[in-house]
Amino acid sequence: MAVAKDIQADARARVPKRTGRLMGSIDASADGDDALVGPTDAASSFNGPYGRAVELGGMRSAHNPSGRMWWHEGGSWHSAESNMMPSQPYLKPAAENIADSGRAEKIYADYWRRAMEAG
């Protein structure tokens, strides 16, 4: 569970800035001997599971009275009824960072050492 909590903290630091709801929804929970990390249903939107769309990219559509989305890019405003949201990975790089840093191995080695000493 300690590794899951480290991944959770790293992923929360990586989410795009305007996604406070997504950041808050990233949960780490126990599942028997395993742990799960990822966004909960709190990270859903009118267009569906928002956490997955941010990580992998996906189609999004406007859900306001005008029926159009607006965004600023390249010095001018653009609009569309729908567009492709680019992939903005946060979970995969967080997990890779924890694995590459050696923190996961250290946590498991510490647990193994304590178990050996207790036995």
C-alpha positions as CSV (number, residue, x, y, z in Angstrom):
1,M,0.0,0.0,0.0
2,A,3.0,2.3,0.6
3,V,4.0,2.1,-3.1
4,A,0.4,2.9,-4.1
5,K,0.4,6.0,-1.8
6,D,3.6,7.1,-3.4
7,I,2.2,6.7,-6.9
8,Q,-1.0,8.5,-5.8
9,A,1.0,11.5,-4.5
10,D,3.2,11.6,-7.7
11,A,0.1,11.4,-10.0
12,R,-1.7,14.1,-8.1
13,A,1.3,16.4,-8.7
14,R,1.3,15.6,-12.5
15,V,-2.3,16.2,-13.4
16,P,-3.0,19.3,-15.6
17,K,-3.4,22.4,-13.4
18,R,-7.1,23.0,-14.2
19,T,-8.2,19.6,-13.0
20,G,-8.5,20.0,-9.2
21,R,-11.4,17.6,-9.3
22,L,-9.3,15.0,-11.0
23,M,-6.4,15.5,-8.7
24,G,-8.7,15.0,-5.6
25,S,-10.2,11.9,-7.1
26,I,-7.0,9.9,-7.4
27,D,-7.3,7.3,-4.8
28,A,-5.1,4.5,-3.5
29,S,-7.0,1.5,-1.9
30,A,-6.2,-2.0,-0.8
31,D,-7.5,-5.0,-2.8
32,G,-6.6,-8.1,-0.8
33,D,-2.8,-8.4,-1.0
34,D,-2.7,-5.9,-3.9
35,A,-3.3,-2.1,-4.1
36,L,-5.2,-0.1,-6.7
37,V,-4.4,3.5,-7.7
38,G,-6.5,5.6,-10.0
39,P,-9.2,8.2,-10.4
40,T,-12.6,7.4,-8.8
41,D,-16.0,8.2,-10.2
42,A,-15.6,11.7,-8.8
43,A,-13.4,12.3,-11.9
44,S,-16.3,11.9,-14.4
45,S,-17.8,14.6,-16.5
46,F,-20.7,15.1,-18.9
47,N,-18.6,13.4,-21.5
48,G,-17.8,10.4,-19.4
49,P,-14.9,9.2,-17.3
50,Y,-12.6,12.3,-17.3
51,G,-9.6,10.6,-15.6
52,R,-9.3,8.1,-18.5
53,A,-9.7,10.8,-21.2
54,V,-7.0,12.9,-19.6
55,E,-4.6,10.0,-19.4
56,L,-5.3,8.6,-22.9
57,G,-6.9,11.4,-24.8
58,G,-10.4,11.2,-26.3
59,M,-13.3,12.9,-28.0
60,R,-15.1,15.6,-26.0
61,S,-18.1,17.6,-26.9
62,A,-19.6,20.9,-25.7
63,H,-22.2,20.8,-22.9
64,N,-23.1,24.4,-22.5
65,P,-26.1,26.3,-23.8
66,S,-24.2,27.6,-26.8
67,G,-23.3,24.1,-27.9
68,R,-19.7,25.2,-28.5
69,M,-16.4,24.8,-26.7
70,W,-13.9,27.7,-26.6
71,W,-10.2,27.6,-26.0
72,H,-7.3,29.9,-26.5
73,E,-4.4,28.7,-28.6
74,G,-1.7,30.3,-30.7
75,G,-2.8,33.8,-29.8
76,S,-6.4,33.4,-30.9
77,W,-9.7,31.9,-29.8
78,H,-11.1,28.7,-31.3
79,S,-14.4,27.0,-31.0
80,A,-16.0,23.7,-32.0
81,E,-18.9,21.5,-31.1
82,S,-16.5,18.7,-30.3
83,N,-12.8,18.0,-30.6
84,M,-10.1,15.5,-29.7
85,M,-8.6,16.0,-26.3
86,P,-4.9,15.3,-26.4
87,S,-3.4,12.7,-24.1
88,Q,-2.0,14.2,-20.9
89,P,-0.6,11.2,-19.0
90,Y,-0.3,11.5,-15.2
91,L,-0.7,7.9,-13.9
92,K,1.8,6.1,-16.2
93,P,4.6,8.5,-15.6
94,A,4.0,8.5,-11.9
95,A,4.2,4.7,-11.7
96,E,7.3,4.7,-13.9
97,N,8.9,7.4,-11.7
98,I,8.3,5.4,-8.5
99,A,9.7,2.2,-10.2
100,D,12.7,4.0,-11.6
101,S,13.6,5.8,-8.4
102,G,13.9,2.5,-6.5
103,R,11.4,3.5,-3.9
104,A,9.2,0.5,-4.6
105,E,12.1,-1.9,-4.1
106,K,13.1,-0.2,-0.9
107,I,9.6,-0.3,0.5
108,Y,9.2,-4.0,-0.3
109,A,12.7,-4.8,1.0
110,D,11.9,-3.0,4.3
111,Y,8.7,-5.0,4.7
112,W,10.5,-8.2,3.9
113,R,13.2,-7.4,6.4
114,R,10.7,-6.7,9.2
115,A,8.8,-9.9,8.4
116,M,12.0,-11.9,8.6
117,E,12.9,-10.3,11.9
118,A,9.4,-10.9,13.3
119,G,9.4,-14.6,12.3
